[in-house]
Every structure is written in C-alpha cells, then in structure tokens.
Amino acid sequence: EYMGHFAGSREDCKMKALLLTLVVVTIVCLDLGYTRQCYEGKGTRKSVTCPKGEKVCYTIFLVGSSHPAKVLKWGCAASCPKVGLGARISCCTTDKCNSHR
C-alpha cells in the first residue's frame, strides 16, 4: 500500500509540474493587450491609443533652408516609417514620446 501511495504522489507531482509549465508558457506567450499611447494628427495633435501592434510613435518634420523644421504629422506605426526628401522623422517607443511641436 505504501508503494501505491508513493506512485500516486509521483504522478501528482508530474501533473503539477506540467500544469505549472503550461501556466508559465501561457503567461510568457500571451500579449496582455498593452497598447502604446502616442500623439497623432496633422497641424494639431491629440493623444491617442495606438492600434494593437503599433508600438512606435513618430513625428515627421518638414525641413528646408528657408525655414526652421516644422512638424507635418504625428502618429503611431508598427515600425519607423520612411520619409522622402525634404522631410525628417523622429521615432520613439515610450508613451507620448512624440510630443515635438
């Protein structure tokens, strides 16, 4: 009878270890739904919650020799967008970090 009890305890221990492993894997792999907060807009900006998967805040500036840099657009993106000639971009990855004016 002692051996039967010991074998049962060993199976219980294996089951608990498997369950603990599954819980840890689930927590590590689970996206807990955190979303980035950025400023967004053209001309005027407002604080927004970015769509899921968009974790980069950016500011696009118009640059030129005849005037100081001017903000064209604020927004959220999955990665730092590319800009053309005459523009400069600043990207960051913390909440409301694109507060340039």
C-alpha positions as CSV (number, residue, x, y, z in Angstrom):
1,E,0.0,0.0,0.0
2,Y,2.9,2.4,0.7
3,M,4.3,1.8,-2.8
4,G,0.9,2.6,-4.3
5,H,0.7,5.8,-2.4
6,F,4.2,6.8,-3.4
7,A,3.5,6.1,-7.1
8,G,0.3,8.2,-6.9
9,S,2.3,11.1,-5.3
10,R,4.9,10.9,-8.1
11,E,2.1,11.1,-10.8
12,D,0.6,14.1,-8.9
13,C,4.0,15.8,-8.9
14,K,4.4,15.2,-12.6
15,M,0.9,16.6,-13.3
16,K,1.6,19.7,-11.1
17,A,4.9,20.3,-12.9
18,L,3.2,20.0,-16.3
19,L,0.4,22.4,-15.2
20,L,3.0,24.9,-13.9
21,T,4.9,24.7,-17.1
22,L,1.8,25.4,-19.2
23,V,0.8,28.4,-17.0
24,V,4.3,29.9,-17.3
25,V,4.4,29.3,-21.1
26,T,0.9,30.9,-21.4
27,I,1.9,34.0,-19.4
28,V,5.1,34.4,-21.4
29,C,3.5,34.0,-24.8
30,L,0.3,35.9,-24.0
31,D,0.1,39.5,-25.3
32,L,-1.6,41.1,-22.3
33,G,-3.2,43.8,-24.5
34,Y,-0.8,46.6,-23.7
35,T,-1.1,49.4,-26.3
36,R,1.1,52.4,-26.9
37,Q,-0.1,56.0,-26.3
38,C,1.1,58.5,-28.9
39,Y,0.2,61.9,-30.3
40,E,-1.5,61.8,-33.6
41,G,-2.6,64.4,-36.2
42,K,-1.7,66.9,-38.8
43,G,-1.4,70.6,-37.8
44,T,-2.9,69.9,-34.4
45,R,-2.2,66.8,-32.3
46,K,-4.2,64.8,-29.8
47,S,-3.3,61.9,-27.6
48,V,-4.5,58.5,-28.9
49,T,-4.2,54.8,-28.0
50,C,-2.5,53.2,-30.9
51,P,-3.9,50.1,-32.6
52,K,-2.6,46.7,-31.4
53,G,0.8,46.0,-32.9
54,E,1.7,49.7,-33.4
55,K,4.3,50.3,-30.7
56,V,6.3,53.2,-32.4
57,C,5.4,56.9,-32.0
58,Y,6.7,59.2,-34.8
59,T,6.9,62.8,-35.7
60,I,7.5,63.9,-39.3
61,F,9.2,67.3,-39.8
62,L,9.4,69.4,-43.0
63,V,13.0,70.7,-43.3
64,G,14.4,73.3,-45.6
65,S,17.0,76.0,-45.7
66,S,14.4,78.8,-45.8
67,H,12.6,77.9,-42.6
68,P,13.1,76.1,-39.3
69,A,11.9,72.5,-39.1
70,K,8.1,72.3,-39.0
71,V,6.0,69.4,-37.8
72,L,3.9,67.9,-40.6
73,K,2.4,64.9,-38.8
74,W,2.4,62.9,-35.6
75,G,1.3,59.2,-35.4
76,C,1.6,55.5,-34.5
77,A,3.2,52.8,-36.5
78,A,4.4,49.2,-36.3
79,S,7.9,50.3,-37.3
80,C,9.6,53.7,-38.0
81,P,8.1,55.0,-41.4
82,K,10.4,56.0,-44.2
83,V,10.2,59.6,-45.4
84,G,11.2,61.3,-48.7
85,L,13.5,64.2,-49.4
86,G,12.7,67.5,-47.6
87,A,11.4,65.6,-44.6
88,R,12.9,64.2,-41.4
89,I,11.4,61.7,-39.0
90,S,11.8,61.1,-35.3
91,C,10.7,57.7,-33.9
92,C,10.5,56.6,-30.3
93,T,9.0,53.7,-28.2
94,T,7.6,55.1,-25.0
95,D,4.2,56.5,-24.3
96,K,3.6,60.0,-25.6
97,C,7.3,60.4,-26.6
98,N,6.5,62.2,-29.9
99,S,5.5,65.4,-28.2
100,H,7.5,67.7,-30.5
101,R,5.8,70.9,-31.6
